[in-house]
Amino acid sequence: MDKNIAVYAGGSVAIVGLLEILFGISGVLAGIVIVISTVSMAAILIKVGFEEDFSIVLGFPASILFNSSLSYGLGFFIGLRNAFFLSVIILIVIAAIMWLRSSTSIKKHHKSPEP
Amino acid sequence: MKGSKTIELGIIFFLIIISLYFWTLPFQKNRLPFGDVDSSTHFTLADSMSQTNKPINYLPAQFNNTYYLKTNNGKLWYFPQYHTGAAIFQLMSGRFVGAYLFFALMSILIVLTSFILIKELFGLLPAAISSFWLVFSSRDILWYILGVYPQVASFGMVPLFLYCTYKYVTSHLEKEPKQIYAFAGAVIIALQFFVHPQAVFISGLTAAIFGFVMIAKHKKIPFDIKHAGIGIAIIIVLVLPFIGFFTTVETEKTTLILSELPSLFKWYGTPESGMPQQYYSFTAMHGFFLLPLAIIGVILMLLRRKDEDLLMLSWLFAYYVALHMSLFGWHRNLRFMEVEAHILVPIAVVGVLRLPSLIPMQKNAKNIARIVLSAILIISIVTFAVNPAHAILKNAFEGTARITPAQLGATEWIKDKTNVQDTFYLLGTSTYTKKKWMRVLSLRQTNFKNENEFSLSRAVFNHSYAIFDYSDWIAAYGGLPEPVAALQAEEISNFNQSRPVYSKDNIRVYKIG
């Protein structure tokens, strides 16, 4: 798992770095949002029970279309930019809740037996 | 096992990085928008949202007096997600870099999704090689640079749907159904609808053909009706809120055309207009070595007929059917041809790597033979596919072929200094594509004749403003060629009493009414 986390981190930094070299701050902003959204969606998919690589690859278009669907609907009321930030936050919160819930249930499961 | 997972993730990131580098080549140096006729349309749907920070339901002013208004009674005729996504990227990363980064990212999906599917079906090595090859697929690149078409991204999701179909069907046949894949497949179909419905046809047809083949092979139904029902319900729930944006222009005119029967014996069916003849040339698009390798791959799959082989062959047959839809009066085979490399490249790579197993030799020798063949394949891809793709991407819409800083300056003045109700008549701009770009970048109703127009008609004076754009001609020839000089003479004689409200870089705008 540690090795994989290193690959995730290295890969994400490489993508953002390449976008920085090619497009400066515009590239960095896009890169960071892509990485955060994709990782959040992939985390949800992994928790649902899909394989890691499938989750990452589906996570990219799924997060883009999740954000754009929600932003489209909410954008009429709060503006597209605000709606987008809100949808990214919702995505991160869902991912965090799913990970926290699963780690809590693992802890419960591994509770040492009473004497 | 953990090591191989790390390698897989490493390959995925490697593929993302090389695809990103190559597919952003058209706007790495020159960051002005590019693309042929439809690109400006896709760009402006996003741009209209990002410029106002509001989503749109109905087509904005720049579409007035265009045929797009009839497509869906003045409403958007695409599901709004793709263009909203581009608008979001514009808000983050700027009007042009943002939009084109989004288009590039969505267009390279096939490289990654193909990796996931082929790894599941045939293993890591064929997946890595075929995805590397797909980075340089000419047809995908052409559709991307010509029109930043949403269907490039939607076709890119087909392998993810087939992955889910395969996982679900095989698990069901093994009596341990993983229904989660049936539901994921349904979500992917909804995502395809949101990006471009055309690719749903390929996904659905491939799954149907694969289903029939599995029934014939295993003599049992390869799915549970309850799971299929839930899957359909998921699609309906996700798509229903956006159904008003769905138009069915093609299906409304379905009819059997018997005169198209002979086209069944031609691989590409009946060629359509709109693309150069070269587009219909297999070798011009894919190089000379894909066809023989793909034939080997198809033969070996037909001989082996394992479930994974049958899935690939079902996909190939679905592609053949899509290519020949002119039999039913449909005219979309031009776009379906993009799928060709997605299917044939993996089939070719799998075929080549399977060759050593046909020759009786020791396991070690077979492994060495596979490594040697892989090396030969990679060298061939680098030698014969990378250079042409690099040239297409690097030289896409150079010089005055794309909108110039002078033209962008004029459109930005119009966008910032005039009212959205104002109407414009455009003269002088060198090509139809660029006239459309002038229209969408100014976000105003801008009328013009599709062909070159070198004299002033009465129509010009029925608009709020007239635009005279000589910039392309002067950049190309150093002066005005004869017919354009005649237009300038008419401009001077008709507007000698007026001062242009904008005059810069050989572009002038006059207020009329």
Interface residues (C-beta under 8 A of the other chain):
Chain A: M1 K3 N4 V7 Y8 G10 G11 A14 I15 L18 L19 L22 F23 S26 G27 L29 A30 V33 I34 V48 G49 F50 E52 D53 F54 I56 V57 L58 F60 P61 A62 I64 L65 N67 S68 S69 S71 Y72 G73 G75 F76 G79 L80 R81 F84
Chain B: K2 G3 K5 T6 E8 L9 G10 I12 F13 I16 I17 L20 Y21 T24 Q28 M49 S50 N53 K54 P55 P80 Q81 Y82 T84 G85 A87 I88 F89 L91 M92 S93 G94 V97 G98 L101 F102 L105 M106 L109 L112 T113 F115 I116 K119 A153 G156 M157 L160 Y163 I180 A184 V187 I188 L191 F194 V195 P241 F242
